[in-house]
Amino acid sequence: MTDSLLDALARALQADPRNGTLWLHYAEMLAQAGRGDDTLAALRKAVELEGVRTQAARKLVALLREKGQYAEALIRAEAELARGEDATLRAELALIELLRGTPPSIPPTPAAPPSAPKAPNRGEAGARPAPRSSAGRENPREEPGAAQIDPDDTDPTAWAAQFDWGDLRITFRDVAGLDEAKRQVQLRILAPFRNPQIFEAYKREGGGGILMYGPPGCGKTFLARATAGELGARFVSVSIHDVIDKYWGESEKLVHELFEHARRNRPTVLFFDEFDALGSSRRADSPQFLRMMVDQILQEMDGVGGRNRDILLMAATNTPWNVDTAFRRPGRFDRVLFVPPPDDAARLALLERHLRKLPGGAKLDLRPAMKRTEHFSAADLRGLCERASEGPLERALEGGALSDITQKDLEAALTATRSSILEWFATARNYVRFSNQGGQYDDLAAYLKAARLG
């Protein structure tokens, strides 16, 4: 395999970035050349293209599994299976779950007759061949969940390493807009690392946490990744599905192991996605295992004896009103940060990012689209651009040659696309009006007023 051939394929893809078949061929050539990371990057491109999505997903999930990147492999497999059943991906999903130590997911099957035994699923005791034993627990009580660990592992934090994304290259330069959010992150997270002497003079130290909230698809996770990239820190991303275990007491152990992994690899940004599920309010009717897990997270966040120094905690939620108030105590998530939809400049930058790289995209006038997409999320804008590219894509398939995207294509997409986050604002408006006694939603209230949504 010569570098000249790979370079030629790369140039061809620059000229035709939507050619899924070519991306797959390029990935295959990279794999033969032993360039594993580049192969992953090429497959991640291919999996975004409709014509080869499933084929690319099979190859990507298999390669991620071979590299031990189980978290991303699991997410990719489940996302593709949600679009349609595929035997190859279903088998990969089962293998990944076995490698992670979790019972395999069982796909839906037609209802069995009353006399037939019911197949166990991951939430039932029968899903595991034999119950585990651990110190002081011979007959473990069970709670529904997914994640499993082997208590005999010599390294108790090995399980947590699968959620470590490593040192990311994404920085704030890649984040369009969100200037106030970036300013707050700079002040509360980045500055203590870059100017430790100044913060020590004021008896402050690096660490702490920020809870980001806002409508879905507006860049909360991307901002957390960029924060890690700014620091050159590890980025560890987890969700409730990664730490819930059906055996009594195991979820708390998993939470502890995540924090221990972060402490061993400082500096680390430990990011909790959909935090309202993990840190939900403890009520009398809440399941006991969930209340215990919340207590464990709170204890780990306190980090007695400075154990959490250089551990940066970030979390994202679409429903901050469902998060337990104990998490907002100083020293935990001491800043609750509203992440709004992109403003005019950010929308223009995002439209340029998605459309300029398409054939004919450099000729488009994007300012009318920017003005008509107020209250669109970043995800909405990406969907708009994908819809605008459908017309030229169809013409290219019919004519056998690339067709430029036109202003008419963009206009048609604008007419057919609506914001997906207005419903979120309608719900959030009620909390601002009736549940803002402590001022925790003042930023949201100011945005609603300025955006004429209040």
Wavefront OBJ file of the C-alpha trace (Angstrom):
o trace
v 0.000 0.000 0.000
v 1.656 3.253 -1.147
v 1.203 6.631 0.432
v 0.618 8.086 -3.015
v -2.529 5.995 -3.450
v -3.854 7.054 -0.050
v -3.062 10.683 -0.875
v -4.943 10.337 -4.162
v -7.979 8.921 -2.374
v -7.828 11.732 0.171
v -7.794 14.333 -2.612
v -10.717 12.614 -4.296
v -12.699 12.774 -1.073
v -11.926 16.462 -0.680
v -13.525 16.988 -4.082
v -16.424 14.617 -3.367
v -16.924 14.457 0.432
v -20.387 12.903 0.179
v -19.187 9.806 -1.695
v -19.901 7.090 0.838
v -18.534 4.250 -1.283
v -15.255 6.105 -1.658
v -15.054 6.698 2.106
v -15.485 2.964 2.705
v -12.770 2.139 0.174
v -10.486 4.743 1.758
v -11.112 3.225 5.215
v -10.277 -0.239 3.878
v -7.012 1.005 2.386
v -6.099 2.769 5.639
v -6.776 -0.420 7.578
v -4.487 -2.391 5.253
v -1.808 0.245 5.830
v -2.124 -0.275 9.597
v -3.419 3.254 10.263
v -6.075 2.370 12.817
v -6.912 5.861 14.066
v -7.257 7.196 10.518
v -9.453 4.215 9.682
v -11.776 5.122 12.559
v -11.927 8.731 11.368
v -12.830 7.642 7.820
v -15.531 5.272 9.041
v -16.992 7.994 11.266
v -17.340 10.096 8.109
v -18.890 7.250 6.148
v -21.448 6.430 8.831
v -22.956 9.909 8.421
v -23.862 9.193 4.777
v -27.225 7.607 4.111
v -26.245 5.339 1.238
v -23.596 3.430 3.190
v -24.651 4.142 6.777
v -25.394 0.563 7.843
v -22.378 -0.939 6.077
v -20.106 1.696 7.609
v -21.683 1.202 11.045
v -20.896 -2.525 10.939
v -17.244 -1.850 10.176
v -16.980 1.020 12.673
v -18.564 -0.865 15.569
v -16.366 -3.903 14.927
v -13.197 -1.799 14.839
v -14.161 0.110 17.994
v -14.792 -3.192 19.724
v -11.406 -4.535 18.614
v -9.721 -1.412 19.976
v -11.535 -1.752 23.303
v -13.519 1.454 22.851
v -16.665 -0.220 24.115
v -18.622 2.879 25.136
v -18.629 4.420 21.648
v -19.117 1.006 20.040
v -22.185 0.399 22.204
v -23.658 3.806 21.407
v -23.044 3.398 17.664
v -24.562 -0.091 17.576
v -27.661 0.869 19.559
v -28.204 4.017 17.479
v -28.090 2.075 14.211
v -30.293 -0.725 15.558
v -32.846 1.904 16.558
v -33.130 2.752 12.855
v -33.689 -0.863 11.852
v -32.810 -4.407 12.859
v -29.503 -5.774 11.561
v -28.219 -9.236 12.455
v -24.530 -8.285 12.217
v -24.893 -5.265 14.499
v -27.103 -7.231 16.905
v -24.341 -9.839 17.217
v -21.740 -7.107 17.719
v -23.884 -5.510 20.422
v -24.145 -8.803 22.288
v -20.377 -9.335 22.053
v -19.632 -5.797 23.266
v -21.918 -6.225 26.258
v -20.258 -9.525 27.124
v -16.823 -7.916 26.907
v -18.007 -5.105 29.163
v -19.349 -7.678 31.606
v -23.006 -6.826 31.011
v -25.724 -9.338 30.108
v -26.509 -9.190 26.371
v -29.527 -7.198 25.270
v -32.337 -9.362 23.915
v -34.187 -7.921 20.905
v -37.963 -7.729 21.010
v -39.692 -10.991 20.071
v -43.325 -11.840 19.413
v -45.385 -12.592 22.488
v -44.997 -16.217 23.614
v -47.987 -18.402 24.474
v -48.893 -18.483 28.181
v -47.253 -21.886 28.701
v -43.906 -20.824 27.198
v -41.216 -19.592 29.566
v -40.421 -15.915 29.297
v -36.912 -15.055 28.093
v -35.051 -12.918 30.621
v -33.961 -9.419 29.699
v -31.253 -7.230 31.144
v -33.539 -5.943 33.880
v -34.364 -9.394 35.264
v -32.458 -11.679 37.571
v -32.444 -14.499 35.019
v -30.465 -12.389 32.539
v -27.259 -13.282 34.372
v -26.118 -16.944 34.383
v -25.138 -16.945 38.023
v -25.391 -14.300 40.748
v -22.180 -12.653 41.812
v -20.953 -12.768 45.343
v -19.064 -10.042 47.127
v -17.959 -9.355 50.648
v -20.865 -9.340 53.059
v -23.449 -10.217 50.369
v -24.348 -13.807 49.667
v -27.896 -13.171 48.442
v -27.733 -9.784 46.720
v -30.898 -7.786 46.344
v -31.451 -6.647 42.805
v -32.384 -3.386 41.133
v -33.017 -2.843 37.409
v -30.067 -1.655 35.361
v -27.351 -2.538 32.924
v -23.716 -2.019 33.831
v -21.774 -4.882 35.395
v -18.242 -5.239 36.702
v -16.175 -8.168 37.833
v -15.361 -7.811 41.544
v -12.283 -9.955 41.051
v -10.553 -7.470 38.713
v -7.099 -6.629 39.993
v -7.501 -3.006 38.936
v -10.832 -1.716 40.304
v -10.784 1.250 37.912
v -10.185 -0.760 34.722
v -13.916 -0.794 34.028
v -14.028 3.019 34.099
v -11.293 3.401 31.470
v -13.712 2.579 28.640
v -15.428 5.950 29.116
v -12.136 7.863 28.822
v -11.995 9.637 25.453
v -8.350 10.628 25.981
v -6.843 14.011 25.213
v -9.243 15.713 22.820
v -8.187 18.203 20.172
v -11.471 20.115 20.196
v -11.029 23.593 21.693
v -13.122 26.724 22.142
v -12.176 27.801 18.604
v -14.367 24.952 17.375
v -17.370 26.145 19.439
v -19.528 28.597 17.491
v -20.992 31.289 19.729
v -21.760 30.582 23.413
v -19.471 33.467 24.391
v -20.942 33.921 27.884
v -20.814 30.203 28.585
v -17.182 30.055 27.467
v -16.381 33.084 29.636
v -17.823 31.372 32.703
v -15.890 28.184 31.972
v -12.723 30.227 31.494
v -13.188 31.929 34.844
v -14.251 28.959 36.940
v -12.400 26.050 35.370
v -9.592 27.109 33.042
v -8.181 30.093 34.939
v -7.307 28.173 38.151
v -5.180 25.812 36.062
v -3.467 28.530 34.062
v -2.922 30.972 36.938
v -2.637 28.828 40.082
v -0.620 31.420 42.033
v -3.314 34.076 41.703
v -6.037 31.682 42.814
v -3.969 30.416 45.724
v -3.591 34.017 46.914
v -7.373 34.177 47.137
v -7.539 30.734 48.796
v -9.018 29.145 45.700
v -7.860 26.015 43.913
v -8.522 24.174 40.664
v -11.519 21.899 40.505
v -15.204 22.336 41.157
v -18.084 21.842 38.830
v -20.478 23.429 36.359
v -23.982 22.170 35.634
v -25.048 23.193 32.131
v -28.694 23.277 31.174
v -30.732 24.362 28.212
v -32.717 23.033 25.262
v -31.434 19.877 23.564
v -28.986 20.106 20.689
v -27.407 23.438 21.631
v -23.848 22.322 22.359
v -23.621 21.383 26.038
v -21.661 18.189 25.418
v -19.516 19.853 22.759
v -18.647 22.653 25.186
v -17.564 20.099 27.794
v -15.357 18.343 25.238
v -13.833 21.673 24.206
v -13.095 22.470 27.857
v -11.058 19.280 28.123
v -9.313 20.160 24.876
v -8.410 23.636 26.153
v -6.715 22.053 29.171
v -5.198 19.080 27.403
v -7.106 17.069 30.010
v -8.675 13.647 29.806
v -12.379 13.624 28.960
v -14.488 10.953 30.664
v -18.135 10.897 29.614
v -20.761 8.773 31.367
v -24.540 8.486 31.511
v -27.004 6.695 33.764
v -26.920 3.549 31.609
v -23.219 3.188 32.326
v -23.487 3.105 36.109
v -26.860 1.572 36.924
v -26.465 -2.026 38.077
v -29.229 -4.432 39.011
v -27.342 -5.773 42.041
v -27.727 -3.983 45.333
v -24.759 -1.721 46.114
v -22.974 -2.153 42.773
v -24.087 1.198 41.299
v -22.369 3.038 44.144
v -19.225 1.012 43.498
v -19.298 1.949 39.813
v -19.642 5.643 40.661
v -16.669 5.370 43.010
v -14.568 3.675 40.320
v -15.316 6.456 37.834
v -14.047 9.066 40.274
v -11.025 6.943 41.126
v -10.159 6.635 37.435
v -10.387 10.419 37.107
v -8.156 10.908 40.170
v -5.509 8.611 38.724
v -5.456 10.483 35.414
v -5.500 14.116 36.464
v -6.311 16.578 35.078
v -9.596 15.063 33.966
v -12.941 16.510 32.925
v -15.535 14.103 34.309
v -18.698 14.751 32.332
v -22.150 13.454 33.267
v -24.632 13.546 30.397
v -28.402 13.696 31.011
v -27.616 14.425 34.640
v -31.270 14.727 35.627
v -31.425 10.915 35.366
v -28.330 10.360 37.530
v -28.839 13.168 40.032
v -32.621 13.266 40.228
v -34.326 14.696 43.274
v -34.494 12.333 46.252
v -38.113 11.949 47.281
v -39.866 9.585 49.608
v -41.250 7.641 46.646
v -37.879 7.392 44.848
v -36.370 3.903 44.569
v -33.930 3.173 47.377
v -31.103 2.263 44.983
v -31.462 5.642 43.217
v -31.319 7.587 46.492
v -28.204 5.644 47.504
v -26.529 6.356 44.170
v -27.237 10.086 44.503
v -25.715 9.986 48.001
v -22.615 8.274 46.596
v -22.172 10.892 43.855
v -22.461 13.659 46.452
v -19.827 12.013 48.649
v -17.435 11.584 45.730
v -17.914 15.194 44.657
v -16.979 16.418 48.131
v -13.566 14.720 47.757
v -12.432 14.756 51.377
v -8.770 15.694 51.815
v -8.359 17.450 48.450
v -8.646 14.202 46.517
v -10.600 15.970 43.773
v -7.973 18.590 43.051
v -7.622 18.948 39.263
v -10.827 16.935 38.765
v -13.245 19.097 36.811
v -16.877 18.110 37.072
v -19.234 19.073 34.285
v -22.778 17.898 33.745
v -25.513 18.580 31.213
v -29.257 18.373 31.533
v -32.329 19.506 29.645
v -34.407 19.551 32.853
v -32.465 21.239 35.687
v -35.630 21.401 37.785
v -35.403 17.614 38.203
v -31.858 17.714 39.645
v -31.484 17.316 43.414
v -30.822 20.699 45.025
v -27.954 19.211 47.058
v -25.825 19.220 43.904
v -25.932 23.016 43.755
v -24.141 23.476 47.057
v -20.814 25.379 46.827
v -17.992 22.949 46.172
v -20.175 20.726 44.011
v -21.902 22.255 40.991
v -21.424 25.755 42.309
v -22.346 27.316 38.973
v -25.503 26.487 37.049
v -24.955 27.692 33.504
v -27.633 28.284 30.872
v -26.514 27.223 27.377
v -28.793 29.038 24.912
v -29.484 28.374 21.248
v -26.928 29.906 18.861
v -27.168 33.656 18.315
v -26.999 35.364 14.904
v -23.218 35.139 14.550
v -23.132 31.527 15.742
v -25.940 30.496 13.375
v -24.101 32.069 10.465
v -20.891 30.265 11.455
v -22.712 26.939 11.762
v -24.442 27.357 8.404
v -21.093 28.140 6.814
v -19.509 25.133 8.504
v -22.117 22.762 7.114
v -22.808 24.296 3.690
v -19.558 25.834 2.441
v -17.958 22.408 2.020
v -20.744 21.221 -0.333
v -20.470 21.615 -4.125
v -21.585 25.166 -4.882
v -21.877 26.032 -1.184
v -19.367 28.879 -1.418
v -21.753 30.799 -3.697
v -24.698 30.754 -1.287
v -25.914 33.870 0.497
v -26.456 32.565 4.026
v -27.593 35.737 5.757
v -31.291 35.313 4.849
v -31.155 31.792 6.277
v -29.443 33.091 9.405
v -32.241 35.619 9.978
v -35.001 33.030 9.438
v -33.544 30.462 11.844
v -33.925 32.360 15.101
v -34.598 29.912 17.971
v -33.043 27.035 15.995
v -30.686 24.757 17.893
v -27.314 23.728 16.494
v -28.822 20.316 15.770
v -31.736 21.981 13.930
v -29.285 23.898 11.752
v -27.423 20.753 10.861
v -30.702 19.079 9.937
v -31.616 22.093 7.814
v -28.344 21.855 5.904
v -28.763 18.133 5.345
v -32.260 18.746 3.979
v -30.935 21.495 1.696
v -28.400 19.048 0.253
v -31.046 16.460 -0.657
v -32.031 18.246 -3.883
v -28.521 18.450 -5.396
v -27.798 14.934 -4.162
v -30.844 13.601 -6.005
v -29.880 15.521 -9.147
v -26.359 14.129 -8.965
v -27.652 10.576 -8.676
v -29.962 11.050 -11.635
v -27.456 12.859 -13.848
v -24.299 10.998 -12.887
v -22.388 14.210 -12.128
v -22.095 16.512 -9.135
v -24.782 19.176 -8.909
v -24.255 22.455 -7.065
v -26.463 23.343 -4.135
v -28.468 26.460 -4.981
v -30.245 29.241 -3.162
v -33.495 27.598 -4.223
v -32.484 24.366 -2.469
v -31.760 26.297 0.715
v -35.049 28.196 0.463
v -37.006 24.944 0.089
v -35.292 23.510 3.173
v -36.070 26.642 5.189
v -39.732 26.396 4.260
v -39.929 22.765 5.365
v -37.885 23.015 8.615
v -39.092 24.165 12.024
v -37.349 24.680 15.342
v -37.448 21.627 17.606
v -36.855 23.498 20.874
v -39.849 25.830 21.166
v -41.692 23.195 23.180
v -38.776 23.117 25.642
v -39.023 26.881 26.098
v -42.768 26.611 26.727
v -42.076 24.186 29.587
v -39.103 26.158 30.922
v -41.154 29.356 30.981
v -43.418 27.892 33.663
v -40.469 27.088 35.928
v -39.072 30.579 35.471
v -42.416 32.083 36.475
v -43.280 29.875 39.414
v -40.109 28.134 40.667
v -37.372 30.726 40.528
v -37.445 31.917 44.110
v -33.714 31.245 44.538
v -32.774 32.955 41.274
v -31.291 29.815 39.741
v -33.051 30.495 36.429
v -32.266 34.200 36.148
v -30.119 33.640 33.040
v -32.955 31.762 31.387
v -35.441 34.469 32.387
v -33.228 37.141 30.807
v -32.943 35.107 27.611
v -36.702 34.532 27.403
v -37.295 38.252 27.764
v -34.667 39.270 25.198
v -35.871 36.613 22.739
v -39.523 37.616 23.239
v -40.387 34.122 24.444
v -41.321 35.048 28.011
l 1 2 3 4 5 6 7 8 9 10 11 12 13 14 15 16 17 18 19 20 21 22 23 24 25 26 27 28 29 30 31 32 33 34 35 36 37 38 39 40 41 42 43 44 45 46 47 48 49 50 51 52 53 54 55 56 57 58 59 60 61 62 63 64 65 66 67 68 69 70 71 72 73 74 75 76 77 78 79 80 81 82 83 84 85 86 87 88 89 90 91 92 93 94 95 96 97 98 99 100 101 102 103 104 105 106 107 108 109 110 111 112 113 114 115 116 117 118 119 120 121 122 123 124 125 126 127 128 129 130 131 132 133 134 135 136 137 138 139 140 141 142 143 144 145 146 147 148 149 150 151 152 153 154 155 156 157 158 159 160 161 162 163 164 165 166 167 168 169 170 171 172 173 174 175 176 177 178 179 180 181 182 183 184 185 186 187 188 189 190 191 192 193 194 195 196 197 198 199 200 201 202 203 204 205 206 207 208 209 210 211 212 213 214 215 216 217 218 219 220 221 222 223 224 225 226 227 228 229 230 231 232 233 234 235 236 237 238 239 240 241 242 243 244 245 246 247 248 249 250 251 252 253 254 255 256 257 258 259 260 261 262 263 264 265 266 267 268 269 270 271 272 273 274 275 276 277 278 279 280 281 282 283 284 285 286 287 288 289 290 291 292 293 294 295 296 297 298 299 300 301 302 303 304 305 306 307 308 309 310 311 312 313 314 315 316 317 318 319 320 321 322 323 324 325 326 327 328 329 330 331 332 333 334 335 336 337 338 339 340 341 342 343 344 345 346 347 348 349 350 351 352 353 354 355 356 357 358 359 360 361 362 363 364 365 366 367 368 369 370 371 372 373 374 375 376 377 378 379 380 381 382 383 384 385 386 387 388 389 390 391 392 393 394 395 396 397 398 399 400 401 402 403 404 405 406 407 408 409 410 411 412 413 414 415 416 417 418 419 420 421 422 423 424 425 426 427 428 429 430 431 432 433 434 435 436 437 438 439 440 441 442 443 444 445 446 447 448 449 450 451 452 453 454
